[in-house]
Amino acid sequence: MEKFLFLLSAFLLVWGLRLQSDPASASKGNKFAAVGMLIAIFSAVIMPLENSRSNLIWIITPLSVSAILGYIIAKKIEMTSMPQMVSIFNGLGGLSAVLLSFTEINKWIIFPDAYEIIVVVVLLSSLFIGSVAFTGSLLAFAKLDGYKWSEKLTLPFQHIINIVFIFMILVCSYLFISSSDVTYLYLIIFLSFVYGIFFVAPIGGADMPVVISLLNSFTGITAALTGIIFGNIVMLLGGILVGAAGTILTVLMCNAMNRSLLNVIIGGFSSSGPSNENKEQGDIKEISDSDFAVQLFYSNKVIIVPGYGLAVAQAQKLCKEIQESLEANDVEVKYAIHPVAGRMPGHMNVLLAEADVDYSKLIELDQANEEFKSTDIAVIIGANDVVNPDAIDDSSSPLYGMPILKVWESISTVVLKRSMSAGYAGVQNPLFFKKNNKMYFGDAKESLQRLSSELKNL
């Protein structure tokens, strides 16, 4: 019976993942996967205690409390805080692997015949990767949530320091296996926790979605390794799925940003060119509510470029409202999605899906750059770094080499922004000063409300 339930839960997880590949069935897929996980938990935790029911209370109580907490958090979380929640979940998954590995390693110390050396190596690997995922995810959370101290953790020669830490962890692992001295085990845990912080410390700006997907893959790998040790099929399968998906997504996003995956692995991702935040670049032109509305209303084709500012303002439904007003006047409206727009992979896709924007209206980077040439107006809402021309023109920019949305190739552009402040990468955007660009200052939600009202009056 137990094996059948494991097989059923594995099928539901895989089928749920398959359904999530299509936006129309993604919600259903999520439910299938959740049911599969529930069956897996029951099979792994409850059924083995069939002959010792006195322990059930110690298992069911924390499971129930954590399930209730998870439900409350999921109901209350704002869409803008979704990246932070993903980081916390990644971290907790890593910590779980650390605790499980630590317990089993201590069992080997007391009973050396309990495991073969190769199993201890796997346990140490799970301990290391889980530790990195835990502290790395906590620092990613702090960065995403705007904690100032998280920006000051980068050290000189960060690449070399990270490599030294990996070497020290390998040496301590060898000494621990050779001697079974618990001191080396504690050193491995400490060094791994610190390395997790150093791993994420240099990463910032438009690179944050990549580190989230990479940490997600780390958590999956630890789950797979733990599944091997405990002989748990679902844990192994789930870990492989998460680890593979996270790794593939990381590679794809690195390719989309012209970055090196090796650079990510050794912990130095963002470039460190001089900032041009205060550099004078020319004059800007503002646009009024009525002029903006008229320009949109009488266009043939409009492409909207959503960014993190749209998520912060929670203005996605107003965006859909404006889209419908324009389409009622036979204006073609599309959304250009940059792979790393926002603060997590697929952030803009999730945001627009919440507003019931038809998925067919979303276009990816390459297609968008082709279509800008035939676009009357590109509307940039809360995006900055992903439309910065310096990524192409300025080799000293920290964004240099990153493929971006070439919005300036449209006949005209309008940027919705609170102020002229730099983006997350800390550099000014020359797009604001281009001759065919106009600025529309204000909170994205308030600005779109005014614009929507103007469109309805035309």
N, C-alpha and C positions, 0 to 999 in steps of 0.2 A: 504493500500500500504506500509506504514511504517513497519508494522509487517512482511509483506512478505519479504521485503528487509532485515530486521534483521534475519529472518529465513534463507534466502539465504546466507547471509554473514556468519552465524554460520555454515551452512553446508560446505561452502568453507573452513573455518578455520579448521574444523575437518577433512575434506577430504585431505586438504593440509598437515596436520600433519600426516595423515595415509600414504600418499605418501612419506613423508620424512623418514619413517622408513626403506625404501629400497634405497640404494645408487644409483641404476639405475634410480629411479624416484624422487629423492630428489629435483632436480632442478625444475621439473614440480610442485612438491608439494609446493615449496617456492612461485612460481608464483600464484598458486591457493589461497594460504593464503594471499598474497599481494592484490589480487583482492577482496577477502573477506573483508579485512581490509578497503580497499577503499570504498566499498559499505557501510560498517558499519559507517565510518566517514560521508559519505553523508547522511545516514539515521538519524544519531544522531545530526548532526550539521546543515545541510542545510534544510532538510524538515520541522523541527519545526519553521523555520523562513519564512515560505511561506507567512504569512500575514504581515510581517514586513521586507520587502526586503531592507530597508534602512540600516539594520544592517549587510547585507551580506558582504559588503566591509570589515568590521572589522573582519569578520571570514575568508573570502577567502584569504585576503592579508597575514596574518601570516601563514596560512596553506600552501600557495604557496611558501612563502619564506623558511619555514622549510622543505618542500618537496624538493626544489631545493638544499638546503644545505645538506640534507640527501643524495641525489643522488651524489653530488660532493664528499662528504666524503667517501661514499661507493666505488666510482670509484678510488679514490686516495689512499685509505688505503692499506698498505702492509700487507701481510699475517702474518708477525711477530708481527704486531700491533693489530691484531684481538682481543686478550684478553683485551687490553686496551679499544678498541672501545665497546666491550660487557659491560665492567664495566661502561663506560660513559652512555650507553643506559639504563642500569639498574638504575643508579643514577638519570637520567632524569625522568624515569618512577616513581621512588619513590618521587621525588620532585613534580611531577604533582599531585600525591595523597595527598601530604602535602598541596598544595595550594587549591585543591578542598575541602578537609576536613576542612581546616581553614576557608574557605568562608562559608561553611554550618554551622559550629559551631558558627561563629559570627552571622549568621542569627538566630540561636536558642537563643543566648544571647539577641538579640533585641526583638525577638518574641518567648517567651518561649513555646507557644502552637504549634510552627511550627513542633516540633519533640517530640516523646516520649523519655524517658530516655534511653531506650535500643538502640535507634537509635544514641543518643549522644555517648553512649559507643562504638558502632561500628565505629563512626566517629573518636573518640579518638584512637581507635585501629589502624585505617588506618593511622592516623597522626603519631603515634609512629613508626609503621613498615615502613612507607614511609620515615620518617626521618632517621631511621637506615640504610635503603637501600641507601639513598642519600649520607650521609657522609661516610658510609662504602664503597660504590662503589668508591667514590673519593679517599679514602685512598688506596683501592685496585689498582686503576689506578696508583697512585703515586708509590706504591711498584713494580708493574709490569714494570713501565717505568724507574725504577732505581733511583728515587729520594732518596738521602742519608738520608734526614731528616725523611723520612717515616719509617726508621729502628730504630729511637730513641724515639719512642712514648710509648713504653711499660713501665709500672710502676711496682714497687714492689707490691705484693699482688693483682695482676690484677684480679684474680677470685673474690676476696672479694669486690673489688671496683665495678666491674660490677654488682654484686648482690645488692650492696647498691644502685647503680643507678636505677636499676629496681624497688626496694622498694620505692625510692623517687618518681619515676614517677607514681607508683600506688597510693601513698599517695596524690600527687598533683592532680591526676585525680579524686579521691574521693572528695577532697576539692573543686575542680572546679565544679563538678556536684552538690554539695551541696549548693554552694554559687553563682555560675555563675560569679565569680570574674575573669576578664580577665587576671589578674596578674598570676594566676595559669596556665592559658593556655599558656602564654609565657614561664613560667618555664618548662612546659611539653615539649614544642618545643625545648628549649635550652638543657634540660637534654637528650632528645632523640637524638639530633644532636651529643652531646658529647659522648653518649653511643655508637652511630654508629662508632665513631673513636676508642673508647676503645675496641669495639667488634672485629674489624679487626686488631688492632695494634699488638697483639701477634702472629698473623698468618703469616707464611712465608714458605720458602723452597718449598718442594714438596706438601705442603698443599694448595697452592693458587688456584688450579682448584676447590677444594671443596668449598672454600669461595665464588667463583664466582657463582657456581651453587646454593649455599644457598641464596646469595643476589638476584639472579634471581628469586628464589621461593618467596622471600619477596615481590618483585615487583609484582609478579602475585597475591599474597594474597591481596595486597593493591588495585589492580585493581578489584578483585572480590568483596571486601568490598565496594568499591566506586560504583560498578555496582549495588549492593543491594540497596544502598541509592538512586540512581538515577533511579532505575528500568530499567536499560539498560541491555538487555539480552546478547548482544555481549560482553560488557565489563565484565559481570559476567562470561560468558562462557570462554572468552579468559583468564581472570584472573585465573579461576579454572584450565585450561589446563596448563598455565605457572607455576602456583604455585605447582600443582601436579607433573608435569614433573621435576621441579627443586628440589622438596623435594625427590622424588624417586631417582633421580640421585645423590643427596647428600648422601642419605642412602647407595646406592650401592657403591659409592666411599669410604665412611667411612668404609664399610665392606671390601672393597678391600685393604684398608690401615691399617686395624686392629685398627681403631680409634673409639672413642666414640662420638656419635652425641650430647649427653648432653654436652660434653666438648666444642663442636663447639658453641652450643647455648649460653653458659655462657661466651664465648669469649676467651677461652684459648685452643689453638689447638695443636701447636707444642710442642714437648718435649723440655726440656732445659738442656740436658746433656752437659758435657764439650766438647768443640770442639777438634778434633784431626787433625786440618788442618795442623799444622806444625810438626806432629808426624813423626819420621823417621820409615819407614816400610820396607826398603830394596832397592834393585837395580831394575832399569827398563831396558827393552830391546826395542830398536827401530827397525822398519822394513823399508826397502827401497821400492821405487816404484815398481821396477821390481820383487822383492821377493814377495811382496804383490799380485801383479797381477798374478804371476805364481801360488801362493798358492790358490787363488780364482779360477783360470781358470781350475785347475785340481782337484777341489773338487767335491764331489757328491752332497753335500747339504750345502747351505749357508743361515743363518738367519741374517737379517739386523735389528738392533735395533735403530730406529730413536729417537732423542730427540730434546730439544729446540735449540741446536746448529745447527741442520739441518735447522730449521725455520729461525734462524738469518742469516745464510749464503744464504738462498734461493736456496739451492742445491738439492731440491727434484727432479727436472727434470734430473739432472746428475745421481742421484740415480737410476732413471728409466732406464737411458741409460746403466748404468753398469749392471743392472738386465737383460736387453735384450741381452747384450754381453755374459753374463754367460749362459743364457738360450739357446743361439745359440750353445753353446758347451755342451748342455744337463745337465747343472748344475741346480738343484732344488733351487729356491730362494723364501724365504718367509720373511715377516716383522712381528716382534714381537712388539705388541703395549701394553704398560703399561697404565692402566686406568688414571693415573695422569701425563703422560709424557707431557711436554710442560707447557703452562700457562693457559690453559682452558680445560674444558671437550671436548674430541674429537679432540684436536688440531692436533695430528699426522694424524688422519683419514682425516681431511680436507686438510692438507698439501699434503698427498700422492694422494688424489683424484684430486687435482689441477694438478698433474703430470700424471694423467690418469693411475695410478697403479690399476690393477684389484683388486677389493675389496676382492675377494676370496683368495688372497695371504696374507691378513692381519690375523694374529692369535692373540688371547687374551692370557693373562698372564698364565693361567693354562695349556692351550694347548702348549704354547711356552716352558714352563718349562719341559714338557714331551719330546718335540722334540729336545731340546738342547742336550740331551744324545746321539742322533744319528746324530748330526750336526758336520761337519768337521771344520767349522769356523763361529764364530759369530762376526759380524762387528757392533761395537757400534759407531754411528755417532751423536756426540753432546749430548749424554745422560750420566748422571753421577749418581745422587742420586738413580735412579730407578734400577741401576745395582750394588749397593753398598753392598758387603757381610756383612758389619757391621750391617745391618738391621736384620741379623740373628745371628751374632756372638758376637756383642758388646752391652751389655745391657746399657752402658753409652751413646750410640750414640743417637742423636735426631731422627734418622731414625729407631731405634730399634722397631721391631714389624710390620713394614710395609712390606707386601708381595712384593717381588721384582723379577726381571727376573734373573734367575740363569745361566747367560751366561757362567760362568767359568766351567760349566759341559760339554760344548762343547770340542772337541779335542783341539781347539785353539781359542783364541780371539784376535781381533785387535781393539784398541780404537782410534778413530779419535778425536783429541783434540788440541786446540790452545797451551795449556801449562799444567803444572801440578797443576794448581790452583784448589781449592776446588769447589764443586758444589754449587747450590743455597742454600742448607741447611748449608753451611759453614763447611763441614767436608771432610777430605781427603778420597780417595777411595782405599782400599787395593787391589781391582781388578788389579790396575795398576802394582802391584808388584808381582802378581802371576806368577809362572813358565811358564804357558801356554799362557801368555798374552804378546802382543807387542804393542808399542805405535807408532802411525802414526801422527806426529805433523804437525800443520798448519791449516789455514782456511779451513773449510769443503768444500767450493766450489772449491778452488784451489787444494786441495788434491784430490778430486774426479775427477777433470779435468785431473790431471796427471795420476791417476789410470785408467781412461777411455781410455786415449791415449795408455797406456801400454797394456791394454787388447786388443785393436784393432790391435796392432803390433804382437800379439802372433799367 
